[in-house]
Amino acid sequence: MSRARGLALAALVALATLLPAHVRLLNPANGSALYWTNPASISVVVQSDGSDDIHDGSHTTAMRNAIAAWNGVSGSVAHLAENTSPTQQARTDWQSDSIHLLMFDEANNSGYFPNGCGIVALTPVWFSGSGSITDADVLFNGRGFQFTTSGAYNRFDVQDVATHELGHLLGLDHSTWAGGTMYPYVDPSVLLHRSLSQDEVHGLRECYPDAASARIHGSLYHPNARPVKGAQVVALDSDGRPCAAAMSANNGSWRIYGLAPGTYTLYASPVDQPVDAGNFGGGHTIQIDFGLTDLGSASVTDEQDFNLGSTTVADENSLSFGSLADDFPLRAVRGTVTTLTIHGWGLVTGSTLACADPNVVVTPTTWFGSRVLFTINVPIDQPDGNLDLTLTDPQGVRRVLSAGIEVTPPSPAVSSLTPAQGTDAGGTLVTLHGSNFRAGQEVVLGGSIYLDGVDGGCEVLDSNTIQLTTVASPAGSCDAVVIDPSGVEGRRPDGYVFAHVPEIQSTFPEGGYAGGGTVVVLLGQNFEAGAVVRIDGVQQTQVELAGTTQIHLTTNAGVPGGPYQIEVENPGGAIATSLFSYAAIPDPEVVHVDPPAGPPNGGNTIRIEGQNLGAATAVLFGADAATGEGGTPAASLLVIDSNTLEVVAPKHASGPQNLLVRNDATGQAVLLTNAYRFQDASGGGGGGCYVQPYSPPAGPREMLAGAWWLCALLVFALRAQIRRPAALHLRACRPTSSPSTSR
């Protein structure tokens, strides 16, 4: 559709690729700052196709981290709300006003990335005459550059680039701070744009404040009273750290918003290197014909607007400090001495370097004219954030590099995970072992983000340990990544496997005869065809898979003792474990229950006959047939001999119930399904007869027992016919619903 509106193109350039203090995107026609009318809910969608260079969908996680960086700014109502609807994520019509996409343009379908284009990413922003934003989308130049989420060499980090571009989507132009996220250039070796500088934080507070705050304002003029346009004004906090900035308007006035109460020192400097006028969108006028100028200090309280007055700027000079040859921000690690190089001109012997933070020691080692080699020592107890460096030549001429250094902690390192695999269904407690862990870090595992201290996130236990409980994730191996709030990270490639992991939830019985032949039921989940079962390392030869939740196996012979480990290994290598013991005595067997029915109130004596019953310690009614769990114990148990038990029936609800005989010492057991019926006296009969179920193939004893009951049934029938041939009907005996199994 045609658009009778304006378009601002905010681009990220490759370093060959650079990203100005916070600066607003402007309507070039009237100078109005661009803004969202609904900043508390700016809908964004991460396009699902992702990058041709990234095949695991991790571009989505990286972009979510970038979204989280902006949503984490306090003092602002702005909020990026991700729409995760699959229908919306599948869309590619970024031109539509109804969607704000973050997507990769792999074939220059947008027309913004012709061959040889140096733009890594670009954010077209559509707006009305008043400056209200009507549409904005982030486009990555997938045709001209390669991207990564895993630190691949010479590829641009998706999270780093996305964090920058989302600043444009929110209405910010480039930053004059060399170390700011909105710095207009990016290099594959840099990750520190992932974390917002104080410039972006104050910028968002100015654009979309959630409360009144302190402000400082003033104006800049040349000695001839001509206003200075487009000068960078920077405020340093009481620790000498850069914390906010602004650019002077065409009338020379400037105003810094969003300040906390405190004392600030301010200076003005030209925007000429490494950021210059060409890095800004339309509507800005940049003048560089002046030199570094001190503006004095200001102490402000809540909601105070402090007027620093008019300042005449210093004369222009030829010093340059910082160039496109430098990959800003340069990193200084806390607790170490870091050696760095910065380019420029006029960098000659006799010059000095200093940091406004008195706790940081900067020592030049070699001056080369066009570059300087120096060390920077940041004590371990110093906070993270950006540092200014001030260059002073032998004649006393000064130049400042604003926020070109970023102080970070040492990078986290991930050495191992325990366990190193878990089910793709989630729910596995995982411990990450490593070093340099600290509060506020996050773990990325299998495309999911686990934030420290957040419900469903992770917990940093100490500097060497992080714990989390996994959520459901796609099956496969994944990197285990710990990301610090500064943007630095530690990564263990393929450190964790989300597998279709089998799980054994119950083993019944828990013990069997060392001579083999015990039928065992393993109940669980994620059992796969072709699964191998081992007991104490010995593969079992008689294994039957009953769906994905049950395995029946008949044990091989084993060595008395245990408990030994049962392993179920799926074809992909994922393993579930349980325990099983071997006993020297044979498994118990039951062939006869007399009587097979009784009253629900119990109290009647039941005789149980079979074999190997002498070691029985428990008889239960109503136990689960697959797990042996539950059931009501017999009111009493008497071992008559090795083949006979007498029990007193417990009180139980009416109906047929399983009968379980168990040896608690060995875990051996036998369970007969529906072997005893609790029934009222008025209930259906069966004439007192009972057919004992058995496991095929039946042995001689079982066959004889069955024949005995058959004979009894025939005798009963004949007698009934002789006594009352016209009055009685023979009721069929009620056999159990399924055969018994020796457990």
C-alpha positions in Angstrom: 0.0 0.0 0.0 1.1 3.6 -0.6 2.3 5.5 2.5 1.8 9.3 2.8 4.3 9.3 5.6 8.0 9.6 6.4 10.6 6.9 6.5 13.8 6.9 8.6 16.5 4.3 7.7 18.7 3.5 10.7 21.5 1.2 9.6 24.3 -0.7 11.3 27.5 -0.6 9.3 30.2 -3.3 9.2 33.8 -2.7 10.3 34.1 -2.5 8.7 30.9 -2.0 10.4 30.3 1.0 13.0 27.0 1.7 15.1 26.2 8.6 18.3 25.5 10.0 23.3 22.0 9.1 23.0 20.4 10.8 20.1 16.7 10.7 19.0 15.6 9.8 15.5 14.1 12.9 14.0 11.6 13.8 11.4 14.0 15.6 9.0 11.1 17.8 7.8 10.4 19.5 11.1 12.9 18.1 13.6 10.2 16.3 15.7 11.6 13.4 17.7 10.1 10.0 16.7 8.2 8.1 19.4 5.6 5.3 19.9 2.2 6.4 21.1 1.8 3.0 22.9 5.3 2.5 24.4 4.1 0.2 27.1 3.2 -2.5 24.6 5.3 -2.4 21.4 4.6 -5.7 19.6 7.5 -7.4 17.9 7.7 -10.7 16.2 10.8 -12.8 15.6 10.5 -14.4 12.1 10.7 -18.1 12.4 12.8 -18.8 9.3 15.9 -17.2 10.8 19.3 -17.1 9.2 20.7 -19.5 6.5 23.8 -19.6 8.7 21.9 -20.8 11.9 20.1 -24.2 11.7 19.1 -24.8 15.3 16.6 -21.9 15.8 18.9 -20.2 18.3 18.4 -16.9 16.5 15.1 -16.7 18.4 16.9 -17.0 21.7 19.5 -14.4 20.8 16.8 -11.9 19.8 14.8 -12.6 23.0 17.9 -11.8 25.0 18.2 -8.5 23.0 14.5 -7.7 23.7 15.1 -8.5 27.4 18.1 -6.0 27.5 15.7 -3.1 26.6 12.9 -4.4 28.8 15.2 -4.4 31.7 15.7 -0.6 31.8 14.2 0.9 34.9 12.6 4.4 34.9 10.9 3.9 31.6 7.5 2.7 30.6 8.8 1.3 27.2 8.2 -2.4 26.8 8.8 -4.7 23.8 6.1 -7.4 23.8 7.0 -10.4 21.8 4.2 -12.0 19.8 5.0 -15.8 19.7 2.0 -16.8 17.6 3.3 -19.4 15.0 1.1 -17.7 12.4 2.7 -14.3 13.1 6.2 -15.8 13.2 5.7 -17.3 9.8 4.9 -14.0 8.2 7.5 -12.2 5.9 5.4 -9.1 5.0 7.5 -6.8 7.0 6.2 -3.8 5.0 2.8 -4.2 6.6 1.9 -1.8 9.4 0.2 -4.7 11.3 3.5 -6.4 12.2 6.9 -5.4 13.4 9.3 -8.1 12.3 12.8 -9.0 13.2 14.0 -11.1 10.2 16.9 -12.1 8.0 16.8 -10.9 4.3 18.8 -13.6 2.6 18.1 -12.6 -1.0 17.7 -8.8 -0.8 14.0 -9.0 -1.2 13.8 -5.7 0.7 16.0 -4.0 -1.9 18.0 -2.4 0.9 21.1 -4.7 0.5 22.6 -4.6 -3.0 25.8 -6.3 -3.8 28.8 -4.8 -1.9 26.5 -3.1 0.6 28.3 -2.6 4.0 25.2 -2.5 6.0 24.9 -5.4 8.4 21.4 -4.6 9.5 18.8 -1.9 9.0 15.7 -0.7 10.7 13.2 1.1 8.5 11.0 3.4 10.7 7.8 4.8 9.3 6.3 7.8 11.1 3.7 10.6 10.8 4.4 14.3 10.5 4.1 14.7 14.3 6.8 12.0 14.8 4.6 9.2 16.0 6.0 5.9 14.8 3.5 3.8 12.8 5.7 0.9 11.8 9.3 -0.3 12.3 11.0 -3.6 11.4 14.5 -5.0 11.8 16.2 -6.5 8.7 19.5 -8.4 8.9 21.6 -8.4 5.7 21.8 -12.2 5.3 22.8 -11.8 1.7 26.0 -9.8 2.4 27.1 -11.1 5.8 27.1 -14.2 7.9 25.6 -14.4 11.4 26.2 -16.6 14.5 24.8 -17.4 17.9 27.7 -19.5 19.0 30.8 -17.3 18.5 31.7 -18.7 15.0 34.7 -17.0 13.6 34.2 -13.9 11.4 30.4 -13.9 11.8 28.3 -11.2 13.4 26.7 -12.0 16.7 22.9 -12.0 16.4 22.2 -10.7 19.9 24.8 -7.9 19.6 23.3 -6.7 16.3 19.7 -7.2 17.4 20.2 -5.1 20.6 21.5 -2.2 18.6 18.7 -2.4 16.0 16.0 -2.6 18.6 17.3 0.8 19.9 16.4 2.2 16.5 13.0 0.5 16.6 12.4 2.3 19.9 13.2 5.7 18.4 16.9 6.2 19.2 19.5 7.3 16.6 23.2 6.4 16.8 25.3 7.3 19.8 28.4 9.4 20.0 29.7 7.0 22.7 32.3 4.7 21.2 31.3 2.0 23.7 27.5 2.5 23.5 25.1 -0.1 22.2 24.0 2.5 19.6 27.5 3.0 18.3 27.1 2.9 14.6 29.8 0.2 13.8 30.1 -3.4 14.7 32.8 -6.0 14.3 32.5 -9.8 14.5 34.9 -9.9 17.4 32.7 -7.7 19.6 29.9 -8.9 21.9 29.7 -5.9 24.3 26.9 -4.1 22.5 24.7 -6.8 24.0 24.6 -4.8 27.2 23.2 -1.3 27.3 25.4 1.6 28.3 24.1 4.3 30.6 23.6 6.4 27.5 21.0 4.1 26.1 19.4 3.7 29.6 19.0 7.5 30.0 17.9 7.8 26.4 15.0 5.4 26.9 14.1 7.2 30.1 14.0 10.5 28.2 11.8 9.0 25.4 9.4 7.2 27.6 9.7 8.3 31.3 7.7 6.6 34.0 8.3 9.4 36.5 9.8 12.9 36.7 13.6 12.9 37.2 16.5 15.4 37.6 17.7 17.3 34.5 20.6 19.5 33.7 20.6 22.0 30.8 22.7 24.8 29.3 23.8 26.2 26.0 27.0 26.3 23.9 28.4 29.2 21.9 31.5 30.0 19.8 33.5 33.0 20.9 31.6 35.1 18.3 28.3 34.2 20.0 27.4 31.8 17.3 25.5 28.7 18.7 27.3 25.4 18.5 25.1 22.8 16.8 25.3 19.1 17.3 28.0 19.1 20.0 28.2 16.1 22.3 27.6 16.9 26.0 28.5 14.2 28.5 27.8 14.0 32.2 30.2 12.1 34.5 28.9 10.8 37.8 30.7 11.2 41.1 32.9 8.2 40.3 34.1 9.8 37.1 32.0 7.3 35.0 30.1 8.6 31.9 26.4 8.2 32.7 24.3 10.3 30.3 24.7 12.5 27.3 22.9 14.8 24.8 23.5 16.7 21.6 23.1 20.4 21.3 20.2 21.7 19.2 20.5 24.2 16.4 20.2 27.1 18.9 23.1 25.7 20.9 20.9 24.5 23.8 21.2 21.1 25.4 19.4 19.1 28.1 20.2 15.8 29.8 17.2 13.9 31.2 16.7 11.0 33.5 19.3 11.7 36.1 19.3 10.4 39.7 20.0 12.9 42.5 23.8 13.5 42.7 26.7 15.6 41.6 27.8 15.5 38.0 30.8 16.9 36.0 30.1 17.8 32.4 32.1 18.4 29.2 31.3 19.1 25.5 33.3 17.6 22.6 33.0 17.6 18.8 31.4 14.6 17.0 34.1 13.9 14.4 35.9 10.7 15.2 35.2 7.8 15.3 31.6 8.8 15.0 30.8 11.7 12.6 27.9 13.5 11.0 27.4 10.8 8.4 26.4 8.3 11.1 23.1 10.1 12.0 19.7 10.1 10.4 18.1 13.2 8.9 17.3 16.3 10.9 20.7 16.7 12.7 23.2 19.4 12.1 26.7 18.6 13.3 29.5 21.2 13.9 33.0 20.2 14.8 34.9 23.5 14.7 35.7 23.6 18.4 37.7 21.6 21.0 37.1 19.7 24.2 35.4 22.1 26.7 34.8 21.7 30.4 31.3 22.8 31.4 31.7 22.6 35.2 29.7 20.6 37.7 26.1 20.4 38.9 24.4 19.0 42.0 20.8 17.9 41.4 18.0 16.6 43.5 14.8 14.8 42.5 12.9 16.4 39.7 15.2 19.4 39.7 16.1 21.2 36.5 19.6 22.5 37.0 20.7 25.4 34.7 24.4 25.2 33.9 24.2 28.4 31.9 26.0 29.4 28.7 29.5 28.2 27.9 31.9 29.4 25.3 33.7 26.4 23.7 37.4 26.0 23.3 39.2 26.4 20.0 39.4 23.6 17.5 42.5 21.4 17.4 43.9 18.7 15.2 44.1 15.8 17.8 42.2 12.7 17.0 41.7 9.8 19.5 39.8 6.7 18.3 39.2 5.5 14.8 37.4 2.9 12.7 40.5 0.7 13.1 39.4 0.2 16.7 36.8 -2.4 17.7 34.9 -0.4 20.3 34.2 -0.9 23.0 37.6 -2.1 24.1 37.3 -4.5 27.0 39.0 -4.0 30.4 38.6 -7.0 32.7 38.2 -6.3 36.4 41.0 -7.6 38.6 43.5 -7.7 35.7 45.9 -5.5 33.8 44.8 -5.3 30.2 47.0 -4.1 27.3 45.1 -2.1 24.6 45.7 -0.1 21.5 43.8 3.0 20.3 44.4 4.7 16.9 44.3 8.4 16.0 46.8 11.1 15.1 49.0 13.4 17.2 49.7 10.4 19.5 53.3 11.4 20.3 55.8 10.8 23.0 55.3 13.2 25.9 51.6 12.9 25.8 49.5 11.5 28.7 46.4 9.3 29.1 44.1 9.5 32.0 40.8 8.1 33.2 38.3 10.3 35.1 37.6 7.3 37.4 40.5 7.8 40.0 40.4 4.1 40.8 41.5 3.0 37.3 45.2 3.3 36.4 46.1 4.0 32.8 49.8 3.7 31.8 50.9 4.5 28.2 53.8 2.2 27.1 54.5 3.2 23.5 53.5 6.2 21.4 53.5 5.6 17.6 52.1 8.9 16.3 49.0 7.2 14.8 48.4 4.9 17.7 49.2 4.4 21.4 49.8 1.1 23.3 48.8 1.3 27.0 47.8 -0.8 30.0 44.7 -0.3 32.1 44.4 -1.7 35.6 40.8 -2.0 37.0 40.6 -3.2 40.6 38.5 -6.3 41.1 36.0 -4.4 43.3 35.1 -1.8 40.6 31.7 -1.8 39.0 31.1 -2.7 35.4 30.4 0.0 32.8 32.1 2.4 30.5 35.1 4.6 31.0 36.3 7.8 29.3 39.9 8.3 28.3 41.4 11.8 28.0 44.5 12.3 25.8 46.7 15.4 26.5 49.5 16.2 24.1 52.8 17.9 25.1 51.3 21.4 24.5 48.4 20.7 26.8 45.8 20.2 24.1 43.2 17.6 25.1 40.9 15.1 23.4 38.5 12.7 25.0 37.3 9.3 23.9 33.8 9.0 25.3 33.0 5.6 26.8 35.4 3.8 24.6 36.4 1.3 27.3 34.0 -1.1 28.9 34.8 -2.7 32.2 33.6 -6.3 32.5 34.0 -9.2 34.9 36.1 -12.2 33.8 34.2 -14.3 31.4 32.3 -17.2 32.9 33.5 -20.7 32.0 31.5 -23.9 31.9 33.5 -27.0 32.5 30.8 -29.7 32.9 27.1 -30.4 33.5 25.7 -33.0 35.9 23.9 -34.9 34.5 25.0 -34.2 30.9 21.7 -35.5 29.5 18.0 -35.4 30.3 14.6 -36.0 28.9 13.3 -33.7 26.3 10.1 -33.5 28.4 12.0 -31.4 30.9 12.0 -31.6 34.6 15.7 -32.7 35.0 17.7 -31.0 37.8 21.0 -29.9 36.1 24.1 -28.5 37.8 26.5 -26.5 35.8 30.1 -26.5 37.1 32.6 -23.9 36.1 34.1 -20.5 37.2 33.3 -16.8 37.4 29.6 -17.3 37.9 27.8 -14.4 39.6 24.4 -13.2 40.4 22.3 -11.9 37.5 23.8 -14.2 34.9 21.6 -16.4 32.7 21.9 -19.8 31.2 20.9 -20.7 27.7 20.2 -24.4 27.2 18.3 -25.9 24.2 16.9 -22.6 23.1 15.4 -21.8 26.5 16.6 -18.9 28.7 17.0 -19.5 32.5 17.4 -16.2 34.4 19.0 -16.1 37.8 16.6 -15.6 40.6 13.5 -15.8 38.5 10.8 -18.5 38.9 11.5 -21.2 36.4 15.0 -19.8 35.8 18.3 -20.7 37.3 20.0 -20.2 40.7 23.7 -19.1 41.0 24.7 -21.0 44.1 28.3 -19.8 44.1 31.0 -18.7 41.7 31.5 -22.3 40.6 27.9 -23.7 40.6 24.6 -22.9 38.9 21.5 -25.1 39.1 18.3 -25.2 37.1 15.5 -27.5 36.2 15.1 -28.0 32.5 11.9 -27.2 30.6 10.7 -29.2 27.6 13.1 -28.7 24.7 13.6 -30.2 21.2 15.6 -33.5 21.3 19.3 -33.2 20.4 22.6 -31.9 21.8 23.0 -28.2 22.6 25.6 -25.8 23.8 25.5 -24.9 27.5 26.0 -21.1 27.7 26.3 -18.8 30.7 25.8 -15.1 29.7 26.9 -12.3 32.0 24.8 -9.1 32.1 27.8 -7.3 30.5 27.4 -9.5 27.5 30.5 -11.7 27.9 29.8 -15.4 28.0 31.1 -18.9 28.7 30.1 -21.8 26.5 30.5 -25.6 26.5 29.8 -26.8 23.0 27.4 -29.7 22.9 27.5 -29.7 26.7 24.0 -31.1 27.2 21.8 -33.6 25.4 18.0 -33.4 25.4 17.1 -36.9 24.6 14.0 -38.9 24.2 15.1 -40.4 27.5 13.3 -43.5 28.8 12.2 -43.3 32.4 11.6 -46.3 34.7 8.9 -45.3 37.2 8.4 -48.8 38.8 10.0 -52.2 38.7 7.8 -55.2 39.7 8.8 -57.4 41.3 12.0 -55.8 42.7 13.7 -59.2 43.0 13.7 -62.6 41.3 15.2 -66.1 41.3 18.9 -66.3 40.4 18.1 -69.2 38.2 16.2 -66.9 35.9 12.6 -67.1 34.6 11.2 -64.2 36.7 8.7 -62.1 34.8 9.4 -58.4 35.5 7.2 -55.5 34.4 9.0 -52.1 33.9 6.5 -49.3 33.9 7.6 -45.8 32.7 7.7 -43.6 29.6 9.6 -43.0 26.3 10.4 -46.7 25.8 11.3 -47.2 22.1 11.2 -50.2 19.8 14.6 -51.9 19.8 15.3 -50.9 23.4 17.9 -53.1 25.2 17.5 -54.2 28.8 20.5 -55.1 31.0 20.7 -56.3 34.6 24.1 -55.9 36.2 25.5 -55.3 32.7 24.0 -58.5 31.3 21.7 -58.1 28.3 18.4 -59.8 28.8 17.3 -62.1 26.0 13.5 -62.2 26.6 12.2 -58.6 26.3 8.8 -57.5 25.1 7.8 -53.9 24.5 4.2 -53.2 25.4 3.8 -49.6 23.9 6.0 -46.7 25.0 5.2 -47.1 28.7 5.7 -50.8 29.6 8.3 -53.5 29.1 7.8 -57.1 30.0 11.0 -59.2 30.5 11.8 -62.7 31.6 15.1 -62.6 33.5 18.2 -64.5 32.6 20.1 -66.4 35.3 22.1 -64.1 37.6 24.3 -64.0 40.6 22.5 -64.0 44.0 22.7 -60.5 45.6 22.2 -56.9 44.7 20.5 -54.7 44.3 21.9 -54.6 40.7 21.2 -51.9 38.2 18.6 -52.4 35.5 19.3 -50.3 32.4 16.9 -49.6 29.6 18.8 -48.2 26.6 16.9 -46.7 23.7 18.4 -47.0 20.2 19.6 -43.4 20.4 21.7 -44.2 23.5 19.5 -42.6 26.1 19.4 -44.8 29.3 17.0 -45.1 32.2 17.9 -47.1 35.3 16.3 -48.9 38.2 17.3 -51.6 40.7 16.8 -55.4 40.9 18.0 -58.1 43.2 18.7 -61.9 42.6 17.7 -64.4 45.3 19.0 -67.9 45.8 15.5 -69.3 46.5 12.9 -69.8 43.7 10.1 -67.3 43.2 6.8 -68.0 45.1 3.9 -69.5 43.1 0.2 -69.6 43.9 -2.1 -72.3 42.4 -5.1 -72.3 44.7 -7.1 -69.8 46.8 -9.8 -71.3 49.0 -12.3 -69.9 49.3 -12.1 -67.5 46.3 -14.7 -65.1 47.7 -15.8 -63.6 51.0 -17.7 -60.8 52.7 -16.5 -57.1 52.4 -16.2 -56.9 56.1 -13.5 -59.6 56.0 -12.6 -61.8 59.0 -12.8 -65.1 57.1 -9.9 -67.4 56.8 -8.4 -68.0 53.3 -6.0 -70.9 52.5 -3.4 -70.1 49.8 -1.6 -73.1 48.3 1.4 -73.1 45.9 5.1 -73.5 46.0 8.0 -71.6 47.6 5.7 -69.8 50.0 7.7 -70.4 53.2 9.5 -67.0 53.1 6.4 -64.9 52.3 6.1 -61.9 54.6 3.1 -60.1 53.2 -0.2 -60.8 51.5 -2.2 -57.9 50.0 -5.6 -57.6 48.3 -6.1 -55.1 45.5 -2.4 -54.3 44.7 -1.8 -52.8 41.2 -1.1 -55.5 38.7 1.7 -53.6 36.9 3.5 -52.1 39.8 2.6 -54.3 42.8 1.9 -51.0 44.7 -1.0 -50.3 47.0 -3.4 -52.9 48.2 -4.8 -53.8 51.7 -2.7 -56.1 53.8 -4.3 -59.3 55.2 -5.5 -59.0 58.7 -3.1 -61.8 59.7 -0.6 -64.1 58.0 0.3 -67.6 59.0 2.9 -69.7 57.2 1.8 -73.3 57.5 4.6 -74.7 55.4 6.6 -73.9 52.2 3.5 -74.6 50.1 0.7 -73.3 52.3 -0.4 -69.9 53.8 -3.4 -69.0 55.9 -4.5 -65.4 56.0 -7.5 -63.6 57.5 -9.2 -61.4 54.9 -9.2 -57.7 55.6 -12.2 -55.3 55.3 -12.4 -54.2 51.7 -14.7 -52.7 49.1 -16.8 -55.1 47.1 -15.6 -56.6 43.8 -12.8 -58.8 42.4 -9.3 -57.9 43.7 -5.8 -58.9 42.8 -3.9 -61.1 45.3 -0.3 -60.4 46.0 2.1 -62.6 47.9 5.5 -61.0 48.6 8.8 -61.8 50.2 10.0 -58.4 51.6 13.5 -59.6 52.2 14.2 -60.5 48.6 11.6 -58.4 46.7 10.2 -61.6 45.1 6.5 -61.7 44.6 3.6 -63.3 42.8 0.4 -61.5 41.8 -2.9 -63.1 40.6 -5.3 -60.8 39.0 -8.9 -60.8 40.3 -8.1 -63.9 42.4 -10.4 -63.0 45.3 -13.8 -61.4 45.3 -15.3 -59.4 48.2 -19.0 -59.8 47.9 -22.2 -59.5 49.9 -24.0 -62.7 50.9 -26.9 -61.6 48.6 -24.6 -61.1 45.7 -24.2 -63.4 42.6 -22.9 -66.8 43.4 -20.9 -69.0 41.2 -21.9 -71.9 43.4 -18.7 -71.6 45.4 -16.6 -72.9 42.5 -13.3 -71.2 41.4 -11.1 -71.8 38.4 -7.5 -71.0 39.2 -5.8 -68.9 36.5 -2.4 -69.9 35.4 0.4 -68.7 33.1 0.8 -70.6 29.8 2.5 -72.9 29.1 1.1 -74.6 32.2 3.2 -77.2 34.1 1.8 -80.5 35.3 0.8 -79.1 38.6 -1.2 -76.3 37.1 -2.9 -78.6 34.7 -3.8 -81.1 37.4 -5.3 -78.3 39.6 -7.4 -77.1 36.7 -8.6 -80.6 36.0 -9.6 -81.1 39.7 -11.8 -78.1 39.6 -13.3 -79.2 36.3 -14.2 -82.6 37.9 -15.7 -80.9 40.9 -17.8 -78.8 38.7 -19.2 -81.8 36.8 -20.0 -83.6 40.0 -21.8 -80.6 41.3 -23.8 -80.4 38.0 -24.8 -84.1 38.1 -26.0 -83.8 41.7 -28.1 -80.8 40.9 -29.7 -82.5 38.0 -30.5 -85.6 40.0 -32.0 -83.7 42.9 -34.1 -81.1 41.1 -33.9 -81.6 37.4 -36.8 -79.2 36.7 -36.1 -76.5 39.3 -32.4 -75.6 39.3 -30.2 -74.0 36.7 -26.5 -74.5 36.8 -24.6 -71.1 37.3 -21.4 -70.8 35.4 -18.3 -70.5 37.6 -16.6 -67.1 37.2 -13.0 -67.5 36.3 -10.6 -64.6 36.7 -10.4 -62.3 33.8 -6.7 -63.0 33.0 -4.2 -65.7 33.8 -1.8 -65.4 36.8 1.8 -64.6 36.4 4.7 -65.6 38.6 6.3 -62.4 39.8 
